[in-house]
Amino acid sequence: MRMVDFVKMVRKHDPGGIAADESILAVTAVKPRRYFARGTGGSAGIVGVVGVVASVAGDAIREAAAKRAENAAGEPVGDAATWPPLEDLALVLTGRRVVLYDGGKGLRKLRGPVSEYSLERIASIAFDKGKMWNVVRIAFADGSVHELDSAKGQQLGAFVEAFVEALGRAKAG
């Protein structure tokens, strides 16, 4: 299976915000943390009464767990508090910054940019593979942290991993 080249796609369908001489190192798509836990990501395809009951119960359990986690985490602070509250985001890594775009209509129709963070403001990005979704943690230089969800799947997971690795290389030198 051939992987889509997100960098070429973003350049071809230029959403603006990145100069022609600014290199794009990586592109990935993310959603707000616990997006998939809210049941929007996959339980709707279960067929039959038992499936519907299991789906509703599962969604309620996931929603309650997400609410407890939100309450325990408190309000975001610092750079994490400036993260745009969009359902679909595309992160575009250049040699100087991470540019965020509204990706609600897909990578061919990015809107924005909606925000950006210089590499100096980002301390690190970590990627944890989960059973149902992947978690992306962005640690900012001010000590704040913002968590995101990334869809499971061989291709999408590879793009997040490539993004994290490219950011590490960009910050190193």
N, C-alpha and C positions, 0 to 999 in steps of 0.2 A: 504494500500500500504506500503510495507516494504522499508525503506530508506537504501541506500547503505552506508556502513561504509568506508568512504574515508581513515581513519587512517589505517585500516587493509589493504586496497588496496595499499596504499603507502608502507607499511612495506613489503607486499607480493611481490610487484614489485619494490624492493629497487632501487631507482635511484642513490644511493650514497649521500654523503654529510651529513648524519645524523648517528651518532654512534649508535651501537646496544643498548648501555646503556642510550641513550638520549631519553626521553619520547616524543612522539608526542601527543600534546594536541588537535589539530584541524587541518583540511585541508579545503581549499576552492579554488574555481576557479574564476578568474577575468579577465577582458579585459581592454584595455586603455579607459579612459573617452571619452564619446561620440561615442564609437564603435557602439552601437546600434542606435544612432542618425543618423549615416551615411547611414542607410538603409540596412545594411548587416544583420540585425537581424530579419526581419520578413515581410516586405511588399511585397516580391516577390511572395507570394502565392495567391495574389488577381487575380481573373480571369476576363477576358473581357476587352474591350477597356476602359471603364470608370475606371475600377480598375487600369489599366496600367497608365492612365493619372493621376489618384489620387496618385498612387505610385510615379511617377516621380516628380510631384509637391510637394508631401510630402517630398521626399528625398531632393529636392532642398531647400525647406524651412528649413528643419532640418540641412542641410549642412551649409546654410548661418548663422543660429543661432549659430551653433557650431564654425564657423570661427570668428564670433563677440566675442564669449566668450573666444576663444583662444587669440585673439588680446587684449582683455581687461585684461586677466590674465597675459600676458607677459611671459617671459621665466622663467622656474622653477629655483629655487635656492637651495642651501644647499643640504641636504639629498634627497629632492624631485627630484633634478636634476640628481641624480645617479640611479634613477629607470630605469630598463631595458626597452627598447622600443619594447616589444614583444606583439603580438596580443593575445596570450593565455598564461596566467600565472597560476601556482598553488602556493598558499601560504601555507607553512607548518609551523605551530606554535609548537615550542618545549618549554621546560621550561626556555630556555636561549635566544632564538632568533626566528626570522621569516626568513625562508629560501625560496627563490624564485626559481621555476623551470620552464623551458619551457614546457608548457602543450599543445603544438600544436598537439600532437598525442594522447592526452587523458591522464588520470591519470594512466593508466596501462603502459604507455611508456613515463614517464617523462624524460626530458633531463636536465642535469645540475648537480649541482645547478648553476644558473646564477648570483645570488647575495644573500646577507643575511644582516639582520639588527639585532643587539643585542636589547634586550628589553629596555635597557637604552636609545637607540637612538630613540625609538618610544614613543611619549608622549601619544597618544591615537588612537583608530580606531573607527569611527562612521559609522553607517549604516542607510541610509534613504531609505525607500520604496517609489518608484516612481510608476507612472501609467504604464509606458512602460518598465522601467528598474530600477534597484536599484543602488544607489550610495554609494560607500565605500570611506570614507575620512580618509587618514592616516596622522595624525599630528606628525611631528618629533620633537624631543627635541630642535632642532636648530630653531624652529619656522616655518619651511617650511611645506607645505601641498601638498600631492599628491592625486588626485581623480581617482577612478576607476569605471568601470561599472560592474555590476553583473547581470546575467540573471534573469528574473522573473521566477516564478514557485515555487510551494510549497516546493519541496525538495531543490532546489538551494538556495532559500531565507533562508531556515532553516539552511543550512550549513554556510552561511555568518553570520547569527545571532549567531550561536553557536561559530564561530571563534571569533567574537567580544567579546562575553561573556567570552570565555576561555582566551583571551588576557588580559581582565580586571582582571580576577582572578590571572593570572600569574604575572602581574605587582603588584598586591596588596600583594602578599606574597608567 
